[in-house]
């Protein structure tokens, strides 16, 4: 197995274990920022250590920047896939109350705003299909849209896309840091 994939498995497993420990301790269950930052850190570490291990086995002065980005993504892509699949199962099966709480919070806000006729008129003005609906039908439609927007499947797609963009960005930056700063002595003799 390639060293980059080993680091992807190591850091994705560490993030999954950390997420489950946080769940069992009931810490940061309503906060997505701190676990998200830890997730970003682990993605960065997986890419950094994976690229370093790949360059060490290949030779530090060998390869082009594009091949280095490819090697960095060989650590980033498996990490992204594993973590995104876990997040789907986490929010769908392990901790579905997180999504239910978000839907309830948003719907409470909508219910309070729906008390105002001006708000309903604004909704009807901006959304043509609401013009012929009653207040209850509009509320049901908004609730349906909110539930589908906050479903585990939607979170899976957005986490997969977002983390893949971050992995590509991190791969480019880590490659630049390795080539221009950390391993510049190996590349300056080549160029």
C-alpha positions as CSV (number, residue, x, y, z in Angstrom):
1,X,0.0,0.0,0.0
2,X,1.2,3.4,-0.9
3,X,2.4,5.6,2.1
4,X,0.0,8.4,1.2
5,X,-3.0,6.0,1.5
6,X,-1.7,4.8,4.8
7,X,-1.7,8.3,6.2
8,X,-5.2,8.9,4.7
9,X,-6.5,5.9,6.5
10,X,-4.7,6.8,9.7
11,X,-6.0,10.4,9.9
12,X,-9.5,9.6,8.7
13,X,-9.7,6.8,11.3
14,X,-8.4,9.2,14.0
15,X,-11.1,11.7,13.1
16,X,-13.8,9.1,13.1
17,X,-12.6,7.9,16.5
18,X,-12.5,11.4,17.8
19,X,-16.0,12.1,16.5
20,X,-17.3,9.0,18.3
21,X,-15.5,9.9,21.5
22,X,-17.0,13.4,21.4
23,X,-20.4,11.8,20.9
24,X,-20.0,9.4,23.9
25,X,-18.8,12.3,26.0
26,X,-21.7,14.5,24.6
27,X,-19.2,17.3,23.8
28,X,-19.5,19.6,20.8
29,X,-22.7,17.9,19.7
30,X,-24.4,21.1,18.7
31,X,-21.3,22.8,17.5
32,X,-20.0,22.1,14.0
33,X,-17.1,24.6,14.0
34,X,-14.7,22.9,16.4
35,X,-15.0,19.4,15.0
36,X,-14.9,20.9,11.5
37,X,-11.6,22.7,12.3
38,X,-10.2,19.4,13.6
39,X,-11.4,17.7,10.4
40,X,-9.5,20.3,8.3
41,X,-6.4,19.9,10.4
42,X,-6.5,16.1,10.0
43,X,-7.0,16.5,6.2
44,X,-4.0,18.9,6.1
45,X,-1.9,16.5,8.2
46,X,-2.8,13.5,6.0
47,X,-1.8,15.4,2.9
48,X,1.4,16.7,4.4
49,X,2.6,13.5,5.8
50,X,1.4,11.5,2.8
51,X,3.3,13.7,0.4
52,X,6.4,13.7,2.6
53,X,6.3,9.8,2.7
54,X,5.8,9.6,-1.0
55,X,8.7,12.0,-1.7
56,X,10.9,10.1,0.7
57,X,10.3,6.8,-1.0
58,X,10.7,8.4,-4.5
59,X,13.6,10.7,-3.8
60,X,13.2,14.3,-2.7
61,X,14.5,16.0,-5.8
62,X,12.6,13.8,-8.2
63,X,9.3,14.7,-9.9
64,X,7.4,17.7,-11.2
65,X,5.1,20.0,-9.2
66,X,2.1,18.4,-11.0
67,X,3.2,14.9,-10.0
68,X,3.7,16.1,-6.4
69,X,0.1,17.5,-6.4
70,X,-1.1,14.2,-7.6
71,X,0.8,12.3,-4.9
72,X,-0.6,14.8,-2.3
73,X,-4.2,14.1,-3.6
74,X,-3.6,10.4,-3.3
75,X,-3.6,11.0,0.4
76,X,-6.4,13.7,0.4
77,X,-8.9,11.9,-1.8
78,X,-9.2,8.7,0.3
79,X,-9.4,10.8,3.4
80,X,-12.3,12.9,1.9
81,X,-14.2,9.9,0.8
82,X,-13.9,8.0,4.1
83,X,-14.8,11.0,6.2
84,X,-17.7,12.0,4.0
85,X,-19.2,8.5,4.0
86,X,-18.8,8.4,7.8
87,X,-20.5,11.7,8.1
88,X,-23.5,10.4,6.1
89,X,-23.8,7.4,8.4
90,X,-23.2,9.5,11.5
91,X,-26.0,12.0,10.7
92,X,-28.3,9.4,9.3
93,X,-28.0,6.6,11.8
94,X,-25.7,7.3,14.7
95,X,-26.8,10.8,15.6
96,X,-29.9,11.8,13.6
97,X,-31.1,14.1,16.4
98,X,-28.5,16.7,15.2
99,X,-30.4,17.2,11.9
100,X,-33.8,17.0,13.7
101,X,-32.7,19.8,16.0
102,X,-31.6,22.0,13.1
103,X,-34.9,21.4,11.3
104,X,-36.8,22.2,14.5
105,X,-34.8,25.4,15.1
106,X,-35.4,26.7,11.6
107,X,-39.1,25.8,11.6
108,X,-39.6,27.5,14.9
109,X,-38.2,30.7,13.3
110,X,-40.5,30.2,10.3
111,X,-43.5,29.6,12.5
112,X,-42.9,32.8,14.4
113,X,-42.4,34.8,11.2
114,X,-45.5,33.3,9.6
115,X,-47.6,35.1,12.3
116,X,-47.0,38.3,10.3
117,X,-49.1,38.8,7.2
118,X,-46.4,41.0,5.7
119,X,-43.9,38.1,5.8
120,X,-46.4,35.9,4.0
121,X,-47.0,38.6,1.4
122,X,-43.3,38.9,0.9
123,X,-43.0,35.1,0.4
124,X,-45.8,35.2,-2.1
125,X,-44.2,38.1,-3.9
126,X,-40.8,36.5,-4.2
127,X,-42.0,32.9,-5.0
128,X,-44.7,32.6,-7.6
129,X,-45.9,29.2,-6.6
130,X,-46.8,30.5,-3.1
131,X,-49.3,32.9,-4.6
132,X,-52.0,30.3,-4.8
133,X,-51.2,28.5,-1.6
134,X,-52.7,28.9,1.8
135,X,-50.6,29.7,4.9
136,X,-50.5,26.1,6.0
137,X,-49.5,24.9,2.5
138,X,-46.6,27.4,2.4
139,X,-45.5,26.2,5.9
140,X,-45.6,22.6,4.8
141,X,-43.6,23.4,1.6
142,X,-41.0,25.3,3.5
143,X,-40.7,22.4,6.1
144,X,-40.3,19.9,3.3
145,X,-37.6,22.0,1.6
146,X,-35.8,22.5,5.0
147,X,-35.8,18.8,5.7
148,X,-34.4,17.9,2.3
149,X,-31.8,20.7,2.5
150,X,-30.6,19.4,5.9
151,X,-30.8,15.7,5.2
152,X,-27.8,13.4,5.7
153,X,-27.6,12.8,1.9
154,X,-27.3,16.6,1.2
155,X,-24.7,16.9,4.0
156,X,-22.8,14.0,2.4
157,X,-22.7,15.7,-1.0
158,X,-21.7,19.1,0.4
159,X,-19.0,17.6,2.7
160,X,-17.7,15.5,-0.2
161,X,-17.5,18.5,-2.6
162,X,-16.2,21.0,0.1
163,X,-13.5,18.6,1.4
164,X,-12.4,17.7,-2.1
165,X,-11.9,21.4,-2.9
166,X,-10.0,21.8,0.4
167,X,-7.9,18.8,-0.4
168,X,-6.9,20.2,-3.8
169,X,-6.1,23.6,-2.3
170,X,-4.1,22.0,0.5
171,X,-2.3,19.7,-2.0
172,X,-1.2,22.8,-4.1
173,X,-0.1,24.7,-1.0
174,X,1.8,21.8,0.6
175,X,3.5,21.1,-2.7
176,X,4.6,24.7,-3.0
177,X,5.8,24.7,0.6
178,X,7.8,21.5,0.1
179,X,9.3,22.6,-3.2
180,X,10.1,26.2,-2.3
181,X,10.8,26.1,1.4
182,X,11.3,22.7,3.1
183,X,13.0,20.8,0.3
184,X,14.4,23.6,-1.8
185,X,18.0,22.4,-1.6
186,X,17.0,19.2,-3.4
187,X,15.2,21.1,-6.2
188,X,17.7,23.9,-6.6
189,X,20.4,21.5,-7.9
190,X,18.0,20.1,-10.4
191,X,16.8,23.4,-11.9
